[in-house]
Amino acid sequence: MEELVGTCKRCGKKIYCQDGFLDGVVREDKTLVCFDCDQKKETHIADT
């Protein structure tokens, strides 16, 4: 089962809940981002 949860705050990609699993990350500030955008931020932090 697939249900639209919202859109990524950074890129606008649609984020779904699939079989009880969220295809994204809820950040500390309660915003929703996709895995790709979340991974890019983590990579950028690790590079500095």
MOPAC internal coordinates of N, CA, C and O (Angstrom, degrees):
PM7 1SCF
backbone

  N    0.0000 0     0.00 0     0.00 0    0    0    0
  C    1.4392 1     0.00 0     0.00 0    1    0    0
  C    1.5309 1   109.04 1     0.00 0    2    1    0
  O    1.2310 1   120.69 1   -42.12 1    3    2    1
  N    1.3240 1   116.29 1   137.88 1    3    2    1
  C    1.4514 1   122.00 1  -177.56 1    5    3    2
  C    1.5340 1   109.20 1  -127.31 1    6    5    3
  O    1.2310 1   120.77 1   -51.50 1    7    6    5
  N    1.3354 1   116.14 1   128.50 1    7    6    5
  C    1.4592 1   120.56 1  -179.08 1    9    7    6
  C    1.5238 1   109.53 1  -132.98 1   10    9    7
  O    1.2310 1   120.64 1   -50.58 1   11   10    9
  N    1.3300 1   116.38 1   129.42 1   11   10    9
  C    1.4561 1   121.16 1   178.02 1   13   11   10
  C    1.5251 1   109.48 1   -66.83 1   14   13   11
  O    1.2310 1   120.85 1   -52.73 1   15   14   13
  N    1.3413 1   115.99 1   127.27 1   15   14   13
  C    1.4576 1   121.48 1  -178.84 1   17   15   14
  C    1.5295 1   110.30 1  -101.63 1   18   17   15
  O    1.2310 1   120.36 1   139.64 1   19   18   17
  N    1.3209 1   116.91 1   -40.36 1   19   18   17
  C    1.4551 1   121.68 1  -178.68 1   21   19   18
  C    1.5140 1   110.54 1   173.18 1   22   21   19
  O    1.2310 1   121.12 1    18.52 1   23   22   21
  N    1.3226 1   115.47 1  -161.48 1   23   22   21
  C    1.4603 1   120.44 1   179.17 1   25   23   22
  C    1.5240 1   109.84 1  -124.91 1   26   25   23
  O    1.2310 1   121.35 1   -25.91 1   27   26   25
  N    1.3126 1   115.03 1   154.09 1   27   26   25
  C    1.4568 1   121.74 1   179.18 1   29   27   26
  C    1.5252 1   109.54 1   -65.49 1   30   29   27
  O    1.2310 1   120.37 1   -49.26 1   31   30   29
  N    1.2998 1   116.90 1   130.74 1   31   30   29
  C    1.4644 1   122.97 1   179.86 1   33   31   30
  C    1.5274 1   111.39 1   -63.78 1   34   33   31
  O    1.2310 1   120.03 1   150.94 1   35   34   33
  N    1.3307 1   117.56 1   -29.06 1   35   34   33
  C    1.4657 1   121.17 1  -175.04 1   37   35   34
  C    1.5261 1   113.42 1   -90.99 1   38   37   35
  O    1.2310 1   119.44 1   135.21 1   39   38   37
  N    1.3387 1   118.68 1   -44.79 1   39   38   37
  C    1.4695 1   120.05 1  -174.29 1   41   39   38
  C    1.5255 1   114.37 1  -116.32 1   42   41   39
  O    1.2310 1   119.90 1   168.44 1   43   42   41
  N    1.3287 1   117.79 1   -11.56 1   43   42   41
  C    1.4609 1   120.85 1   177.81 1   45   43   42
  C    1.5216 1   115.02 1    86.09 1   46   45   43
  O    1.2310 1   119.81 1  -177.09 1   47   46   45
  N    1.3184 1   117.96 1     2.91 1   47   46   45
  C    1.4709 1   121.91 1   179.27 1   49   47   46
  C    1.5321 1   109.94 1   -63.94 1   50   49   47
  O    1.2310 1   120.68 1   -39.24 1   51   50   49
  N    1.3317 1   116.30 1   140.76 1   51   50   49
  C    1.4650 1   120.32 1   177.96 1   53   51   50
  C    1.5237 1   109.83 1   -71.09 1   54   53   51
  O    1.2310 1   120.88 1   -44.54 1   55   54   53
  N    1.3270 1   115.93 1   135.46 1   55   54   53
  C    1.4634 1   121.77 1  -179.44 1   57   55   54
  C    1.5220 1   108.50 1  -115.39 1   58   57   55
  O    1.2310 1   121.24 1   -49.61 1   59   58   57
  N    1.3242 1   115.24 1   130.39 1   59   58   57
  C    1.4571 1   122.00 1  -175.70 1   61   59   58
  C    1.5207 1   111.88 1  -115.51 1   62   61   59
  O    1.2310 1   121.10 1   -21.76 1   63   62   61
  N    1.3190 1   115.50 1   158.24 1   63   62   61
  C    1.4551 1   123.25 1   167.13 1   65   63   62
  C    1.5203 1   104.74 1  -101.37 1   66   65   63
  O    1.2310 1   120.17 1   -60.55 1   67   66   65
  N    1.3221 1   117.29 1   119.45 1   67   66   65
  C    1.4647 1   121.74 1  -178.09 1   69   67   66
  C    1.5160 1   109.39 1  -118.04 1   70   69   67
  O    1.2310 1   121.73 1   -66.34 1   71   70   69
  N    1.3195 1   114.30 1   113.66 1   71   70   69
  C    1.4743 1   121.77 1   179.77 1   73   71   70
  C    1.5246 1   112.07 1    52.89 1   74   73   71
  O    1.2310 1   120.46 1  -141.22 1   75   74   73
  N    1.3343 1   116.73 1    38.78 1   75   74   73
  C    1.4565 1   121.52 1   176.87 1   77   75   74
  C    1.5170 1   115.17 1    89.99 1   78   77   75
  O    1.2310 1   120.07 1  -179.93 1   79   78   77
  N    1.3337 1   117.47 1     0.07 1   79   78   77
  C    1.4652 1   121.22 1  -179.24 1   81   79   78
  C    1.5198 1   110.04 1  -113.83 1   82   81   79
  O    1.2310 1   120.24 1   -51.60 1   83   82   81
  N    1.3215 1   117.15 1   128.40 1   83   82   81
  C    1.4544 1   123.10 1   179.59 1   85   83   82
  C    1.5213 1   109.66 1   -78.30 1   86   85   83
  O    1.2310 1   120.62 1   -50.68 1   87   86   85
  N    1.3479 1   116.42 1   129.32 1   87   86   85
  C    1.4675 1   121.62 1   178.36 1   89   87   86
  C    1.5222 1   111.04 1   -89.13 1   90   89   87
  O    1.2310 1   120.69 1  -131.36 1   91   90   89
  N    1.3165 1   116.28 1    48.64 1   91   90   89
  C    1.4495 1   121.58 1  -179.77 1   93   91   90
  C    1.5135 1   109.54 1  -175.58 1   94   93   91
  O    1.2310 1   121.11 1    12.31 1   95   94   93
  N    1.3231 1   115.49 1  -167.69 1   95   94   93
  C    1.4614 1   121.44 1  -176.20 1   97   95   94
  C    1.5269 1   108.74 1  -132.69 1   98   97   95
  O    1.2310 1   120.82 1   -46.57 1   99   98   97
  N    1.3287 1   116.04 1   133.43 1   99   98   97
  C    1.4552 1   120.82 1   172.02 1  101   99   98
  C    1.5271 1   106.13 1   -92.57 1  102  101   99
  O    1.2310 1   120.80 1   -63.22 1  103  102  101
  N    1.3242 1   116.08 1   116.78 1  103  102  101
  C    1.4604 1   121.93 1  -177.20 1  105  103  102
  C    1.5324 1   110.67 1   -76.94 1  106  105  103
  O    1.2310 1   120.28 1   -10.54 1  107  106  105
  N    1.3155 1   117.08 1   169.46 1  107  106  105
  C    1.4664 1   121.84 1   179.88 1  109  107  106
  C    1.5221 1   112.70 1   -58.95 1  110  109  107
  O    1.2310 1   120.61 1   149.03 1  111  110  109
  N    1.3487 1   116.44 1   -30.97 1  111  110  109
  C    1.4635 1   120.23 1  -179.97 1  113  111  110
  C    1.5292 1   112.27 1   -86.03 1  114  113  111
  O    1.2310 1   121.04 1  -166.59 1  115  114  113
  N    1.3529 1   115.61 1    13.41 1  115  114  113
  C    1.4670 1   123.98 1   176.21 1  117  115  114
  C    1.5324 1   113.73 1    73.04 1  118  117  115
  O    1.2310 1   119.62 1  -165.43 1  119  118  117
  N    1.3402 1   118.33 1    14.57 1  119  118  117
  C    1.4561 1   120.78 1   175.95 1  121  119  118
  C    1.5261 1   108.98 1   -89.59 1  122  121  119
  O    1.2310 1   121.32 1   -23.24 1  123  122  121
  N    1.3147 1   115.08 1   156.76 1  123  122  121
  C    1.4569 1   122.46 1  -177.54 1  125  123  122
  C    1.5259 1   108.67 1  -108.85 1  126  125  123
  O    1.2310 1   120.20 1   -52.60 1  127  126  125
  N    1.3347 1   117.23 1   127.40 1  127  126  125
  C    1.4631 1   121.58 1   176.41 1  129  127  126
  C    1.5273 1   109.02 1  -130.54 1  130  129  127
  O    1.2310 1   120.87 1   -29.21 1  131  130  129
  N    1.3394 1   115.94 1   150.79 1  131  130  129
  C    1.4638 1   120.33 1   178.41 1  133  131  130
  C    1.5284 1   109.30 1   -74.48 1  134  133  131
  O    1.2310 1   120.77 1   -15.24 1  135  134  133
  N    1.3258 1   116.13 1   164.76 1  135  134  133
  C    1.4641 1   120.15 1  -179.83 1  137  135  134
  C    1.5287 1   111.77 1   -60.84 1  138  137  135
  O    1.2310 1   120.09 1   142.23 1  139  138  137
  N    1.3439 1   117.44 1   -37.77 1  139  138  137
  C    1.4680 1   120.43 1  -179.00 1  141  139  138
  C    1.5268 1   111.05 1   -60.76 1  142  141  139
  O    1.2310 1   120.43 1   131.93 1  143  142  141
  N    1.3324 1   116.79 1   -48.07 1  143  142  141
  C    1.4727 1   120.35 1  -179.74 1  145  143  142
  C    1.5203 1   111.24 1   -67.39 1  146  145  143
  O    1.2310 1   120.11 1   142.45 1  147  146  145
  N    1.3123 1   117.40 1   -37.55 1  147  146  145
  C    1.4636 1   120.39 1   178.47 1  149  147  146
  C    1.5215 1   110.21 1   -64.79 1  150  149  147
  O    1.2310 1   120.17 1   139.17 1  151  150  149
  N    1.3146 1   117.29 1   -40.83 1  151  150  149
  C    1.4655 1   122.27 1  -179.94 1  153  151  150
  C    1.5279 1   110.39 1   -66.56 1  154  153  151
  O    1.2310 1   120.13 1   140.62 1  155  154  153
  N    1.3321 1   117.36 1   -39.38 1  155  154  153
  C    1.4636 1   121.07 1   179.12 1  157  155  154
  C    1.5158 1   110.51 1   -62.04 1  158  157  155
  O    1.2310 1   119.98 1   138.98 1  159  158  157
  N    1.3239 1   117.65 1   -41.02 1  159  158  157
  C    1.4631 1   121.13 1   179.36 1  161  159  158
  C    1.5246 1   110.18 1   -64.93 1  162  161  159
  O    1.2310 1   120.17 1   136.15 1  163  162  161
  N    1.3370 1   117.29 1   -43.85 1  163  162  161
  C    1.4720 1   121.18 1   179.96 1  165  163  162
  C    1.5239 1   110.06 1   -63.29 1  166  165  163
  O    1.2310 1   119.76 1   139.88 1  167  166  165
  N    1.3236 1   118.05 1   -40.12 1  167  166  165
  C    1.4560 1   121.90 1   179.57 1  169  167  166
  C    1.5225 1   109.85 1   -64.35 1  170  169  167
  O    1.2310 1   120.31 1   136.78 1  171  170  169
  N    1.3341 1   117.02 1   -43.22 1  171  170  169
  C    1.4612 1   121.73 1  -179.85 1  173  171  170
  C    1.5344 1   110.35 1   -62.12 1  174  173  171
  O    1.2310 1   119.84 1   138.15 1  175  174  173
  N    1.3099 1   117.91 1   -41.85 1  175  174  173
  C    1.4623 1   121.85 1   179.83 1  177  175  174
  C    1.5338 1   109.65 1   -64.89 1  178  177  175
  O    1.2310 1   120.45 1   138.91 1  179  178  177
  N    1.3310 1   116.75 1   -41.09 1  179  178  177
  C    1.4585 1   120.68 1  -177.83 1  181  179  178
  C    1.5301 1   111.41 1   -67.58 1  182  181  179
  O    1.2310 1   120.34 1   152.71 1  183  182  181
  N    1.3410 1   116.96 1   -27.29 1  183  182  181
  C    1.4650 1   120.94 1  -179.16 1  185  183  182
  C    1.5124 1   113.09 1   -74.55 1  186  185  183
  O    1.2310 1   119.85 1   157.67 1  187  186  185
  N    1.3268 1   117.89 1   -22.33 1  187  186  185
  C    1.4637 1   120.29 1  -175.00 1  189  187  186
  C    1.4937 1   112.51 1   -85.76 1  190  189  187
  O    1.2310 1   120.10 1   180.00 1  191  190  189

